[in-house]
Amino acid sequence: MLFEAHGISKFVVVCGYTDLRKGVDGLSQLVEGTYNTSPFEEGTLFLFYGRRGDRIKALL
């Protein structure tokens, strides 16, 4: 799944519940709009989790 894990230098866990129906574009907009950071920053992994708490979506 994360075959490029050796290049990750920063982990960002997004607080709160995220609608996991969103795709890559929706999650990128959420990161840009809410956290004022670039989702395309090299070596950064963003982690989102849903309301049920048993699923995680990652944006690398």
SEDRENPA-309950 format. One record per atom (N, C-alpha, C, CB): x, y, z; atom name. Coordinates in steps of 0.2 Angstrom, whole numbers. Glycine has a CB too. Layout:
      c1      c2      c3   atome
       X       Y       Z      CA
...
END
This chain:
      c1      c2      c3   atome
       4      -6       0       N
       0       0       0      CA
       4       6       0       C
      -5       0       6      CB
       9       7       5       N
      13      13       5      CA
      20      11       3       C
      13      16      12      CB
      21       9      -3       N
      28       7      -5      CA
      33      13      -5       C
      27       4     -12      CB
      31      19      -4       N
      35      25      -4      CA
      36      27       3       C
      33      30      -8      CB
      35      23       8       N
      35      25      15      CA
      42      28      18       C
      33      20      20      CB
      47      26      14       N
      54      28      16      CA
      55      35      15       C
      59      24      13      CB
      51      38      11       N
      52      46      10      CA
      48      50      14       C
      51      47       2      CB
      44      48      18       N
      40      52      22      CA
      44      55      28       C
      34      48      25      CB
      43      62      28       N
      47      65      34      CA
      42      69      38       C
      52      71      30      CB
      36      69      37       N
      31      73      41      CA
      24      69      41       C
      31      80      39      CB
      21      68      46       N
      15      65      47      CA
      10      71      49       C
      14      59      51      CB
       4      71      46       N
      -1      76      49      CA
      -7      72      49       C
      -2      82      43      CB
     -10      72      56       N
     -16      69      57      CA
     -21      74      58       C
     -16      64      64      CB
     -26      74      53       N
     -31      79      53      CA
     -36      77      59       C
     -35      79      46      CB
     -37      82      63       N
     -42      82      69      CA
     -49      82      66       C
     -40      87      74      CB
     -53      78      70       N
     -60      78      68      CA
     -62      73      63       C
     -63      85      66      CB
     -69      73      62       N
     -71      68      57      CA
     -71      71      50       C
     -78      65      59      CB
     -69      66      45       N
     -69      68      38      CA
     -73      64      34       C
     -62      68      35      CB
     -77      67      29       N
     -81      63      25      CA
     -77      59      20       C
     -86      68      21      CB
     -76      53      21       N
     -72      48      17      CA
     -74      47      10       C
     -70      42      21      CB
     -80      50       9       N
     -82      49       2      CA
     -79      54      -3       C
     -90      50       1      CB
     -75      59       0       N
     -71      63      -4      CA
     -65      60      -7       C
     -69      69       0      CB
     -64      62     -13       N
     -58      59     -17      CA
     -52      63     -15       C
     -59      59     -24      CB
     -47      62     -19       N
     -40      66     -19      CA
     -41      73     -19       C
     -35      63     -24      CB
     -45      75     -24       N
     -46      83     -25      CA
     -50      86     -19       C
     -50      84     -31      CB
     -55      83     -16       N
     -58      85     -11      CA
     -54      86      -4       C
     -64      81      -9      CB
     -50      80      -3       N
     -46      80       2      CA
     -40      86       2       C
     -43      74       3      CB
     -38      87      -4       N
     -33      92      -6      CA
     -35      99      -4       C
     -30      91     -13      CB
     -42     100      -6       N
     -45     106      -5      CA
     -46     107       2       C
     -51     107      -9      CB
     -47     102       6       N
     -48     103      13      CA
     -42     105      17       C
     -51      96      16      CB
     -36     102      15       N
     -30     103      18      CA
     -28     110      16       C
     -24      98      15      CB
     -29     112      10       N
     -27     119       8      CA
     -31     124      11       C
     -28     120       0      CB
     -38     123      12       N
     -42     128      14      CA
     -42     129      22       C
     -49     127      12      CB
     -42     123      25       N
     -42     123      33      CA
     -36     124      36       C
     -45     116      35      CB
     -30     121      33       N
     -24     121      37      CA
     -19     125      34       C
     -21     114      37      CB
     -21     129      28       N
     -16     133      24      CA
      -9     130      23       C
     -15     140      28      CB
      -9     124      21       N
      -3     121      19      CA
      -4     117      12       C
      -1     116      25      CB
       1     116       9       N
       1     113       2      CA
       0     105       3       C
       7     115      -2      CB
      -5     102       0       N
      -5      95       0      CA
       0      92      -4       C
     -12      93      -2      CB
       3      96      -8       N
       8      93     -13      CA
      15      94     -10       C
       8      96     -20      CB
      16      95      -4       N
      23      96      -1      CA
      26      89      -1       C
      22      99       6      CB
      32      89      -3       N
      36      82      -4      CA
      37      79       3       C
      42      84      -7      CB
      36      73       4       N
      37      69      10      CA
      32      70      16       C
      44      71      12      CB
      26      73      14       N
      21      74      19      CA
      15      69      18       C
      19      81      19      CB
      13      66      24       N
       8      61      24      CA
       2      64      28       C
      10      54      26      CB
      -4      65      25       N
     -10      67      28      CA
     -14      61      30       C
     -13      73      24      CB
     -16      61      36       N
     -21      55      38      CA
     -28      58      40       C
     -18      51      44      CB
     -33      55      37       N
     -40      57      39      CA
     -44      51      41       C
     -43      60      32      CB
     -48      52      46       N
     -52      46      48      CA
     -59      48      48       C
     -50      44      55      CB
     -64      43      47       N
     -71      44      47      CA
     -74      44      53       C
     -74      38      42      CB
     -81      44      53       N
     -85      45      59      CA
     -85      38      63       C
     -92      47      57      CB
     -85      33      60       N
     -85      26      63      CA
     -79      25      67       C
     -87      21      58      CB
     -73      28      64       N
     -67      27      68      CA
     -63      20      66       C
     -68      27      75      CB
     -66      16      61       N
     -62      10      59      CA
     -59      11      52       C
     -67       5      59      CB
     -60      17      49       N
     -57      18      42      CA
     -52      24      42       C
     -62      18      37      CB
     -47      23      38       N
     -42      29      38      CA
     -41      30      30       C
     -36      27      42      CB
     -40      36      28       N
     -39      38      21      CA
     -32      42      22       C
     -44      41      18      CB
     -27      40      17       N
     -21      44      18      CA
     -20      48      11       C
     -15      39      19      CB
     -17      53      11       N
     -15      57       6      CA
      -8      59       6       C
     -19      64       5      CB
      -4      56       1       N
       3      56       1      CA
       5      61      -5       C
       7      49       0      CB
END
